[in-house]
Amino acid sequence: MKPMPTIAEAITQGSHTLDAAGIDQALLTAGLLLRFVLGVDRTYLLTRADEEIDQTRYRRYLSLIDRRAAGEPAQYLIGYQEFYGLDFVVSADVLIPRPETEFLVERVLKLVSERDLDSPTIVDVGTGSGCIAVTLAVKLQQARVIATDVSDSALQIASTNAANHGVTDRIEFLEGDLFDPLDSLLASVDIVASNPPYVEERGRDELQREVRDWEPQSALFGGTDGLDFYRRLVVEARKYLKPGGHLVMEVGYGQLDAIAAMLSGLGWEVVDVIRDLQDIPRVLTLQKVS
């Protein structure tokens, strides 16, 4: 009977398959998928590289390798993504949290500190996986956090993440389009945060296949020019913010000027723009001034 492959052999085989399919970081991804199947950490793979893998888990591993080679994101295969030092459950019902969105979380935390808000009311519009709302609830234990999403499936994922991080009792999850579920909060919110759909429909074919073919379309695309949700946010958020309240939004590449042009006459002051590590404008902070 042919011996089963060792850990080292399986990783090599998997990485060759992924590399041939044009997958970036093929070796790291093969190791990640094997760790997931075996239920072990990276140190285990390094120190027990000569250990054989049993047939059942080997077949499962090869199945995941094939799915990743076909373009399915690794995060959906293993079911989680790290964000702001926390692990978040993800599925094809929600966008995969990106490191860039951590800049938005940082800005909200800084606002709370700057304004010395003891128990702020914060609304996360379009919560998806809940990565923003849950992280803020973890970091701001006196905050009241409300999270909305039009997708019931996304809210179920977000609720799971809230439970996993022990903040279920401090987040309200409400189903509805943007601000529709928030009529009881008129002029009572300190901060509105949002990472809205902002990919241009006309740029669909330019997206990576992992994004275009696997992540939820409704959470990606913001109309022909990607700006449909910003047009609504800058108008509707004012109704719910207190005087002096803030709207903090993630923005897409090249969209800042167009969004700034929307603000004329609406009673907003641009507080600041945070750039990401590639020096791309990433987070826009506005204050309600009239």
N, C-alpha and C positions, 0 to 999 in steps of 0.2 A: 504494500500500500504506500502510495506516494506521501511523504511527510508534508504536514501543513507548513505554510510559510512562517517565518519568524516575524516579530514586530518590525525589525529593520527591513526585511524583504518586502513586507506588505506596504510599508511606507514608500519604498523605492518604486514598487510596481504602481501604486496609486499616483505618485507624483509624475511618473512617466505618462500615464493616461491623461492626467490633467494638463500637463505641459503640451502634449500633442493636440489637445483641444483648445489651446490658447488661453488657459486659465492663469491669471497672475498668481504669484506666490504659491506655485504648485506644491512644493515640498511642505511648506507650513500648513497648507490646507489639508493635505493628505494626513499629516500628523494630527491636526485638529479633529478630523473625522474619525480617525482611529481611536483617539483618546475618548471621544464621545461614545463610540461603540463599546469600548472596553470598560468605560467608567473609571478612567484613571487620569492622573495628571501628567504634565510634561516630564517631570522627573522620572516617573515610572517608565515612560518610553525610552528615556536616555539610559537608564540604569539596567533595564531588562530587555535590551534590544534583541537578544538571542532567544528570547522566550517564544515558543510557538503559539499560534492563535488557533482556537478551536474552529471547526468547520462552520458552525452556525454563525458565529460572529464574523468570521472571514467573509462569508457570503453577504452578510448585512453590510459590511464595510464596502465591498465591491459595488453593491447596489447604490450606496451613497456616493461613491466615486463617480459612477456612471451618471447619476442625476446631476452632480456638480459639473461634470464635463458637458452636459447638455445645457448648462446655463443656470440651473436653479441655485439661488444664493445659499452659501454655506449656513448663514444664520437661520434660514428656514429649515434646513436639514437638521440642525442640532437643536433648534427651537428657542434660542436665546441670543441676545446681543448685550454686551456691556455698554453702559452709558453712565457717565459721571461717577464711576466707581461702583455702580450697582448693576446687577444682572436683570435684564428685562425679557420676559417671555415674548416671543414674536411668532407670527404665522403670516401666511399670505393675505390675511385680512388687514394687516397694518404695515405701514412703512417701517423699514429697518432704521432704528435711530442712528443718526450720523454724529460724528464728533463735532461738526460745526454747530450743531444745535446746543451744545454745551455752552457756547458763548451767550446764547439767549438766557439760559438758566443763570449763568454768572451775572448777567446784567440785572435780572430781576432780584437776585439776592442782594446785589449792591444797592439797588433802589430802596429796598426795604430798610437796609442799614442807613443809607443817606437820609431817608425821610423819618427815621426813628419810629417805624410803624410797629407797635407792640403786637397787634393781632390783625394783620391786613387781610382783606378779602381779595383773592386773586382768582381770575378766571382764565382757564386755558381753553382757547377756542380751537376745535379740531384736534382733540387730544390724541387720537390714534392709539398707539401702544400705552399711552399714559406716561411716557418717559419724562415729560416736562412737569406735569402735575404731581406725579409721585415723587420725583426728586425734590421738588419744592416743599412738598408736605414733609418729607424726611428731614430736610434742612431747616424748615421753619415750623417748629412744633406748635406755635401759637396761631398759625395762619388758618384761615378758612379758605379752602381750595375747592373751586367748582370746575368741572371739566365737561365740555360738550363735544359731541360728535354725531354726525348724521347716521353713522353705521352702528347698528346694534352689535354686530360681530366684533367691531373694534372696541366698543365699550366693555364687552365681556373680557377681552384680553387685558384692557386697562384695569378692570376691576381685579383680575387675577394678580396683576403686578402690584396693585395697592395692597392686596392681602399678603402677598409674599414679603412685602417690606413693612408690614405692620401699620399701615396708615388708612385702612378702610374707613375708620370712624372719623377721619378728618378730610375726606374728599367726597364730594357729591358728584356722581356721574349722571349726566342728563342727556337724553337722546333728542337730537334736533339739529336743524341747519344753523350753523354759526350761533347767533344770539337768540334764536327763536325760543328756547326753553327758559329764558332769563327775565321774563317780564317783571318778576317780583324783585329784581335787583336794579331797577332803574335808579341811576344817580347814586349808587351805593358801593361801587367797586373801586378799589384802590389801584389795581394793576390788571390790565388785560394783556395776556401773552398769547402769541400765536405763531406757529410755523405752518402757514397755509400752503395749499397746493400752488406751486408757482412755476412749474415747467410749461414751456410754450407748446401748444398742440402742433404748431408748425415745425417744431424741432424734434418731434417724436422719433424719426428715423435716425437721429444722431445719438440717441441714448444708448448706453450699454445694454446689451440684451438682458442682463440680469435685472436691470431696472425696468426696461420697457416691457418685457414678457412675463415678469413674475410679480412685481409689486403692484398694489391696488391702484388702478387707473384714476379713481376718484380722488385719491390722496396725492396724486402726482400732478395732474394737469390743471392749470388755471386759465383755460381758455386759449384762444389763438395766440395772444401775446403773453400769456402767463400772469396777467394782472387782474383778472376778474375778481378774485377774492380780496385783493387789496382795495379795490374800488368800494367794496362793501364794508370792509373793516374800518376804513378811515371815516366813513359816514356813521355806521351803526355803533361803533364802540363808544362814541361820545355820549350816547343816550344812557349808558350804563356806568360810566366813570363818574366819580365824584369830581367837583371842581379841583383842578390841580392833579387829577389822576393821570396815569401813564398808560400808553399803549406801546408794547414792546413786540416787534415783529422780526422774524427772520426774513431776509430778502435774497432773491436769486441773483446770479451773476448778471451784471449789466442792467439791473432793474432799478437801482437807487434813484437815478434822475427822474425816471418816469413816475415813480411813486411820489417823490418830492413835489412834482408838478401837480399831483392830484390835491395837494393840501391847501392850495390857495383859497382863502375865504372860508375855510372850514373851522377855524378856531384851534389850530394846532401850532405848537412851537416844537421845532426840531431840537431835541436835547443833545443827542450825540449819535454817532455812527461807529459801531465796533467793527473792526476788520479782523478777518481770520488769519491763520498762520501763513496764508499765501497772499496776504495784503489785499484780499477781496472784501469789499463792504458786505457785511454779513448780518448785522443786527441794527435795526433802526429803532430808536427810542423817541417817542413823541409825548408831549404833555398837553393836556386839555387846558386851554387858557381863557376860554370865553364860552 
